[in-house]
Amino acid sequence: MFGIRADLATYGKVVAGGMPIGILAGKGAFMDALDGGQWRFGDDSYPEVGVTFFAGTFVRHPLTLAAVKAVLDHFEQQGPSLQQGLNERTTSWPED
């Protein structure tokens, strides 16, 4: 928005359908410390950047990850109309 591109962004429970999760996304220069940089499973590449240890109760939790996949699949299937419908419903909220 307004031509601003964030270096990092955080997302919470909505992405997992209300289940506990925190998601950090961003530019490679900042994310490399978490995932080791660009690499691909199954080829000769490997994480070349030293990573910072991070952990938590729901880090890589299988049920939460399955919920995230289901929510993101739903977002993709519905497309922009999902957000447009939400915007319409919230702008037409009855006044008190």
C-alpha positions as CSV (number, residue, x, y, z in Angstrom):
1,M,0.0,0.0,0.0
2,F,1.3,3.5,-0.9
3,G,4.3,1.9,-2.6
4,I,5.6,0.6,0.7
5,R,7.3,-2.8,0.7
6,A,7.9,-4.3,4.1
7,D,11.2,-6.0,4.9
8,L,9.3,-8.4,7.3
9,A,5.7,-9.2,7.9
10,T,4.0,-11.3,10.6
11,Y,0.8,-13.2,10.4
12,G,-1.1,-15.0,13.2
13,K,-4.0,-17.3,13.9
14,V,-6.2,-16.5,10.9
15,V,-3.8,-18.3,8.6
16,A,-4.3,-21.5,10.6
17,G,-8.1,-21.2,11.0
18,G,-7.7,-20.0,14.6
19,M,-5.1,-22.5,15.7
20,P,-2.1,-21.2,17.5
21,I,0.6,-20.1,15.0
22,G,2.9,-17.2,14.2
23,I,4.2,-16.8,10.7
24,L,7.2,-14.5,9.7
25,A,7.6,-13.7,6.0
26,G,10.0,-11.3,4.3
27,K,12.8,-10.5,2.0
28,G,15.6,-13.1,1.7
29,A,18.2,-10.9,3.3
30,F,16.3,-11.0,6.5
31,M,14.8,-14.5,6.2
32,D,18.1,-16.3,5.4
33,A,19.1,-16.2,9.1
34,L,16.0,-18.4,9.8
35,D,16.1,-20.9,6.9
36,G,19.8,-20.8,5.7
37,G,19.1,-19.1,2.4
38,Q,18.1,-20.4,-1.0
39,W,18.4,-24.1,-1.4
40,R,16.3,-27.0,-2.8
41,F,15.6,-30.4,-1.3
42,G,16.9,-33.2,-3.4
43,D,19.7,-31.5,-5.3
44,D,23.3,-30.5,-4.5
45,S,22.3,-27.1,-2.9
46,Y,22.3,-26.6,0.8
47,P,21.6,-23.9,3.3
48,E,24.8,-21.7,3.1
49,V,23.9,-19.1,5.7
50,G,24.3,-19.7,9.4
51,V,20.8,-20.0,10.9
52,T,19.5,-18.5,14.2
53,F,17.8,-21.1,16.4
54,F,14.1,-20.6,17.0
55,A,11.6,-22.8,18.6
56,G,8.2,-22.9,20.3
57,T,5.3,-25.1,21.3
58,F,3.8,-25.2,17.8
59,V,6.9,-24.8,15.6
60,R,6.3,-27.3,12.8
61,H,3.3,-28.8,14.6
62,P,1.6,-31.3,12.1
63,L,-2.0,-30.4,13.0
64,T,-1.3,-26.7,12.8
65,L,0.6,-27.1,9.5
66,A,-2.3,-29.1,8.0
67,A,-4.7,-26.3,9.1
68,V,-2.5,-23.7,7.4
69,K,-2.5,-25.7,4.2
70,A,-6.3,-26.1,4.2
71,V,-6.8,-22.3,4.9
72,L,-4.3,-21.3,2.2
73,D,-5.9,-23.7,-0.3
74,H,-9.3,-22.2,0.5
75,F,-7.9,-18.7,0.0
76,E,-6.5,-19.7,-3.4
77,Q,-9.8,-21.4,-4.5
78,Q,-11.9,-18.4,-3.6
79,G,-9.6,-15.9,-5.1
80,P,-10.0,-12.1,-4.7
81,S,-13.8,-12.5,-4.3
82,L,-13.2,-13.7,-0.8
83,Q,-11.6,-10.5,0.4
84,Q,-14.0,-8.4,-1.7
85,G,-17.0,-10.0,-0.1
86,L,-15.5,-9.4,3.4
87,N,-14.9,-5.8,2.5
88,E,-18.5,-5.4,1.3
89,R,-19.9,-7.0,4.5
90,T,-17.8,-4.8,6.8
91,T,-18.5,-1.5,5.0
92,S,-22.3,-2.1,5.1
93,W,-22.3,-2.8,8.8
94,P,-25.5,-1.3,10.4
95,E,-24.9,1.8,12.3
96,D,-26.0,1.9,16.0
